[in-house]
Amino acid sequence: MKKDIHPKYAQTDFTCICGNVIKVGSTKKNVKIEICSKCHPFFTGEQRFVDTAGRVDKFKKKYGEAYKNKKEKSK
């Protein structure tokens, strides 16, 4: 096995936007995540709408007209 070709593996913090901090081994340091098991609707039992950085609006802007035209043609 070659020496000094592998990235450094260390304990790091994964920080969720809800404030939960998870300590995991990784090659990156201080990773920020958008959703974790503490705030994810599957684990909490709550239903919440999560739209990060307007992804739904971006999708509608990109594909909305194509979907609308396809729907009108099928009638």
Secondary structure, 3 states (H helix, E strand, C coil): CCCCCCCCCEEEEEEECCCCEEEEEECCCCEEECCCCCCCHHHHCCCCCCCHHHHHHHHHHHHHHHHHHHHHHCC
